[in-house]
Amino acid sequence: MEKLILFCLIVTFISCSQTKSSHTEVAQIVVESFYQKNNSKLKKHTTSESYESFLSIQDVMTAAESGTSNFTIIQETVDGGTAWVKFTTSYEDKPEIFKLIQEDEQWKVTEKKLREEAPF
């Protein structure tokens, strides 16, 4: 009986320690890993199509950038398994928008569809 209780406690602690990142946290992780060229982290938080797109422009976009991102959320919205995050960083003059979807119970940055508009 003690072993069963101990096992249940261990399982509970393990499942509680595996916290999932919110859509806004994932957006920040993607921005920072892109500019820091941490491609393993970038790949973990993007869909395969987005990851390939980020890699194709990474060297051009990150050449002169360094330092903290100063990531600031301007606006966000969630509709079921899709989220949109509008944000600013110290790397770009204009605000950027990420579309995120839930894939394998985690938020991931994905590509916008052709002619797809953000809800804000």
C-alpha positions in Angstrom: 0.0 0.0 0.0 2.8 2.4 0.8 4.4 1.7 -2.6 1.2 2.5 -4.3 0.8 5.8 -2.4 4.5 6.7 -3.1 4.0 5.9 -6.8 0.9 8.1 -7.0 2.8 11.0 -5.4 5.7 10.7 -7.8 3.4 10.6 -10.8 1.5 13.7 -9.5 4.8 15.6 -9.0 6.1 14.7 -12.4 2.9 15.7 -14.2 2.7 19.0 -12.2 6.3 19.8 -13.0 5.7 19.6 -16.8 4.1 23.0 -17.3 3.0 24.0 -20.7 3.9 27.4 -22.1 1.1 29.8 -22.9 0.7 31.2 -26.4 2.3 34.5 -25.5 5.3 32.7 -23.8 5.8 30.6 -27.0 5.7 33.8 -29.1 8.5 35.3 -27.0 10.5 32.0 -27.1 10.3 31.9 -30.9 11.4 35.5 -31.3 14.3 35.2 -28.9 15.5 31.8 -30.2 15.3 33.1 -33.8 17.6 36.0 -33.1 19.9 34.0 -30.8 20.1 31.3 -33.5 19.0 28.6 -31.0 17.5 26.5 -33.7 16.7 23.5 -31.5 14.4 25.6 -29.3 13.0 27.4 -32.4 12.1 24.0 -34.0 10.4 22.8 -30.8 8.1 25.9 -30.7 7.2 26.1 -34.4 5.4 24.0 -37.0 7.6 22.3 -39.6 6.6 24.8 -42.3 7.3 27.8 -40.0 10.6 26.4 -38.9 11.8 26.1 -42.5 10.6 29.6 -43.3 12.4 31.0 -40.2 15.6 29.2 -41.2 15.5 30.6 -44.7 15.6 34.2 -43.5 17.5 33.8 -40.3 21.0 34.8 -41.5 19.7 37.9 -43.3 17.5 39.1 -40.4 19.9 38.4 -37.5 23.2 39.7 -38.8 23.2 43.0 -37.0 20.8 42.1 -34.1 21.9 41.3 -30.5 20.9 42.1 -27.0 17.6 41.7 -25.2 14.4 41.5 -27.1 12.3 43.8 -25.0 9.3 41.6 -26.0 6.1 43.5 -25.3 2.6 42.2 -26.1 0.3 44.7 -27.8 -2.7 42.5 -28.3 -3.7 38.8 -28.2 -6.7 36.7 -28.8 -7.5 33.0 -28.5 -10.2 31.1 -30.4 -10.2 27.4 -29.6 -6.9 26.0 -30.8 -5.8 29.1 -32.6 -4.2 32.2 -31.1 -2.9 35.4 -32.4 -0.2 37.6 -30.7 0.7 41.1 -31.8 3.9 42.3 -30.2 6.9 44.6 -30.5 10.6 43.9 -30.0 13.8 45.8 -30.0 14.7 44.0 -33.2 12.0 45.5 -35.4 10.6 49.0 -35.7 7.0 47.9 -36.5 4.9 45.5 -34.5 4.8 41.8 -35.6 2.0 39.3 -35.5 2.3 35.5 -34.9 -0.4 33.0 -35.5 -0.2 30.0 -33.2 -1.9 26.7 -33.2 -2.1 23.9 -30.7 -0.2 20.9 -31.9 0.3 17.9 -29.6 -1.2 19.9 -26.7 1.5 22.7 -27.1 1.3 26.1 -28.7 3.4 26.4 -31.9 4.0 29.4 -34.2 2.6 28.6 -37.7 2.3 30.2 -41.1 -0.7 32.4 -42.0 -2.8 31.1 -44.8 -2.9 33.0 -48.1 -5.0 36.1 -47.6 -5.6 35.2 -44.0 -6.1 38.3 -41.8 -5.3 38.6 -38.1 -8.4 39.4 -36.0 -7.1 42.8 -34.9 
